[in-house]
């Protein structure tokens, strides 16, 4: 009974999140949030640039497992990169500590109300979203198909999506969750 109830709760949570989310291929509208240093950021300030949002948790084992891969991708991709901390228990200090420990080179936006998560349809961490230079959501889903980072032949969904969007193409797949 407990597992069945948990399954229904998870399905309901994902359905509620996706009900507010824009669909892949639609404009996301304005996105605003402050980072762990208190600096304000707005999607509109990056017009014409590809922007990546990775929904991340300072205590999420999966987010921690992806830290090195995200760091490398952010440094070599040539796009605007943000982490987004949407867990209700995140605060600037916990985010600063985890960011420093994981050596992440990009700002982590604080989203305690889950407004960004709802708008972009991120129901779990980590979830990656790629927005093109016109503000259209082009990819939403997994970073790759190897959360443990053990395979050389992993499907690098986020990396492929970034390359496609930078080239003016539609990512394939455009969604992986």
For each residue, the residues with C-beta under 8 A, 3 or more apart:
1: 4 5
2: 5 6
3: 6 7
4: 1 7 8
5: 1 2 8 9
6: 2 3 9 10
7: 3 4 10 11
8: 4 5 11 12
9: 5 6 12 13
10: 6 7 13 14
11: 7 8 14 15
12: 8 9 15 16
13: 9 10 16 17 123
14: 10 11 17 18 123
15: 11 12 18 19
16: 12 13 19 20
17: 13 14 20 21 117 118 121 122 123
18: 14 15 21 121 123
19: 15 16
20: 16 17 118 119 121
21: 17 18 118 119 120 121
22: 26 27 28 29 119 120 121 137
23: 26 137
24: 137 138 139 140 174 175
25: 136 137 138 174
26: 22 23 136 137
27: 22 134 135 136 137
28: 22 31 43 119 120 131 135 136 137
29: 22 119 135
30: 42 43 44
31: 28 42 43 53 116 119 120
32: 40 41 42 43
33: 40 41 84 109 110 111 115 116
34: 38 39 40 41 109 110
35: 38 39 41 82 107 108 109 110
36: 85 92 95 96 99 107 108 110
37: 92 96 107
38: 34 35 92
39: 34 35 107
40: 32 33 34
41: 32 33 34 35 45 82 107 109
42: 30 31 32 45
43: 28 30 31 32 46 51 131 135
44: 30 47 135
45: 41 42
46: 43 49 51 80 133
47: 44 133 135
48: 133
49: 46 79 80 133
50: 79 80 130 131 132 133 162 165 166
51: 43 46 79 80 81 82 130 131
52: 74 77 79 80 81 82 128 129 130 131 158 162
53: 31 82 83 84 109 116 120 122 128 129 131
54: 66 70 81 82 83 84 126 127 128 129 143 158
55: 83 84 86 116 117 120 122 124 125 126 127 128 129
56: 60 63 70 83 84 85 108 125 126
57: 60 63 85 86 87 90 125 126
58: 63 85 87 90 94 95 97 98 99
59: 87 94 98
60: 56 57 63 64 87 125 126
61: 64 65
62: 65 66 125 126 147
63: 56 57 58 60 66 67 125 126
64: 60 61 67 98 102
65: 61 62 147 148 149
66: 54 62 63 69 70 126 143 147 149
67: 63 64 70 71 102 103 104
68: 71 72 149
69: 66 72 73 143 144 149
70: 54 56 66 67 73 74 81 83 104 143
71: 67 68 74 75 102 103 104 105
72: 68 69 75 76
73: 69 70 76 77 81 158 159 162
74: 52 70 71 77 81 104 105 106
75: 71 72 105
76: 72 73
77: 52 73 74 81 159 162
78: 166
79: 49 50 51 52 162 166
80: 46 49 50 51 52
81: 51 52 54 70 73 74 77 105 106
82: 35 41 51 52 53 54 106 107 108 109
83: 53 54 55 56 70 99 104 106 107 108 109
84: 33 53 54 55 56 108 109 111 116 117 122
85: 36 56 57 58 90 95 108 109 110 111
86: 55 57 90 111 112 114 116 117 122 125
87: 57 58 59 60 90 112 125
88: 112 114
89: 94
90: 57 58 85 86 87 94 95 110 112
91: 94 95 110
92: 36 37 38 95 96 110
93: 96 97
94: 58 59 89 90 91 97 98
95: 36 58 85 90 91 92 98 99 108 110
96: 36 37 92 93 99 100
97: 58 93 94 100 101
98: 58 59 64 94 95 101 102
99: 36 58 83 95 96 102 104 108
100: 96 97 103
101: 97 98
102: 64 67 71 98 99
103: 67 71 100
104: 67 70 71 74 83 99 108
105: 71 74 75 81
106: 74 81 82 83
107: 35 36 37 39 41 82 83
108: 35 36 56 82 83 84 85 95 99 104
109: 33 34 35 41 53 82 83 84 85 116
110: 33 34 35 36 85 90 91 92 95
111: 33 84 85 86 114 115 116 117
112: 86 87 88 90
113:
114: 86 88 111 117 118
115: 33 111 118 119
116: 31 33 53 55 84 86 109 111 119 120 122
117: 17 55 84 86 111 114 120 121 122 123
118: 17 20 21 114 115 121
119: 20 21 22 28 29 31 115 116
120: 21 22 28 31 53 55 116 117 129 137 140
121: 17 18 20 21 22 117 118 127 129 140
122: 17 53 55 84 86 116 117 125 127 129 140
123: 13 14 17 18 117 127 177
124: 55 127 177
125: 55 56 57 60 62 63 86 87 122
126: 54 55 56 57 60 62 63 66 142 143
127: 54 55 121 122 123 124 140 141 142 177
128: 52 53 54 55 139 140 141 142 143 157 158 161
129: 52 53 54 55 120 121 122 137 139 140
130: 50 51 52 137 138 139 140 158 161 162 165 171
131: 28 43 50 51 52 53 135 136 137 138
132: 50 135 136 138 165
133: 46 47 48 49 50
134: 27
135: 27 28 29 43 44 47 131 132
136: 25 26 27 28 131 132
137: 22 23 24 25 26 27 28 120 129 130 131 140
138: 24 25 130 131 132 161 164 165 170 171 174
139: 24 128 129 130 157 158 161 164 165 171 174 175
140: 24 120 121 122 127 128 129 130 137 174 175 176 177
141: 127 128 157 173 175 176 177
142: 126 127 128 145 157 158 176 177
143: 54 66 69 70 126 128 156 157 158
144: 69 147 154 155 156 157 158 159
145: 142 154 155 157 176
146: 149 150 151 154 155
147: 62 65 66 144
148: 65
149: 65 66 68 69 146 154
150: 146
151: 146 154
152:
153:
154: 144 145 146 149 151
155: 144 145 146 160
156: 143 144 159 160
157: 128 139 141 142 143 144 145 160 161 171 173 176
158: 52 54 73 128 130 139 142 143 144 161 162
159: 73 77 144 156 162 163
160: 155 156 157 163 164 171 172
161: 128 130 138 139 157 158 164 165 171 174
162: 50 52 73 77 79 130 158 159 165 166
163: 159 160 166 167
164: 138 139 160 161 167 169 170 171 172
165: 50 130 132 138 139 161 162 168 169 171
166: 50 78 79 162 163
167: 163 164
168: 165
169: 164 165
170: 138 164 174
171: 130 138 139 157 160 161 164 165 174
172: 160 164
173: 141 157 176
174: 24 25 138 139 140 161 170 171
175: 24 139 140 141
176: 140 141 142 145 157 173
177: 123 124 127 140 141 142
